Amino acid sequence: MSRQPLKAVFLDTSFLITLTDSGRDNHDVAVRYYSHWFENGTKMFVSAICYAEYLSKAECLPAYILNSIEVVPFNAEAAAIAGCFMRGRNKLNSPTGVRDALKDDVKILASAVAYGVSAIAHCDGKSMGKFIAQSHELLPEASSLTSILLADGFNTGTANLGALELPL
């Protein structure tokens, strides 16, 4: 059964790290997206898996960020979707082969699909971005999920979780 994507975004671990570390490439892009979503009341989700990964690198998220996002569990629906993705994992391999983090990436992707969000915001074009695109082939429910790669810069259309805004 196909459902309309929720005008919401899933924030990957790499997005959280980039948002909170001013020394990282694309920090300003992460801040622009986060600010836009916060100011426009866009729902922002973070998987408990992402939050655990983030906490392995830092003590805590700043309170203003933690209070503006919803940390969601890896639930039974997400587990079923992750299982589907893992059965098709030959299509979900990174260019350098299967990584140890593949299972967590698949769980994060599956959670985003389970929660029916419009997009995943991340910094990982080599795996997460490719996994999002490849997931469309594996599961119809994933077909409307889009990738927001911070290296592509800020785009108002993308921030509004719609089509890309084309330059005039």
Stockholm file with secondary structure:
# STOCKHOLM 1.0

chainA/1-168         MSRQPLKAVFLDTSFLITLTDSGRDNHDVAVRYYSHWFENGTKMFVSAICYAEYLSKAECLPAYILNSIEVVPFNAEAAAIAGCFMRGRNKLNSPTGVRDALKDDVKILASAVAYGVSAIAHCDGKSMGKFIAQSHELLPEASSLTSILLADGFNTGTANLGALELPL
#=GR chainA/1-168 SS CCCCCEEEEEECHHHHHHHHCTTSTTHHHHHHHHHHHHHTTCEEEEEHHHHHHHHTTSSCCCHHHHTTSEEECCCHHHHHHHHHHHHTGGGSCBTTBCCTTHHHHHHHHHHHHHTTEEEEEESCTTTHHHHHHHHHHHCGGGTTCEEEEGGGCCCHHHHTTSSCCCCC
#=GC SS_cons         CCCCCEEEEEECHHHHHHHHCTTSTTHHHHHHHHHHHHHTTCEEEEEHHHHHHHHTTSSCCCHHHHTTSEEECCCHHHHHHHHHHHHTGGGSCBTTBCCTTHHHHHHHHHHHHHTTEEEEEESCTTTHHHHHHHHHHHCGGGTTCEEEEGGGCCCHHHHTTSSCCCCC
//
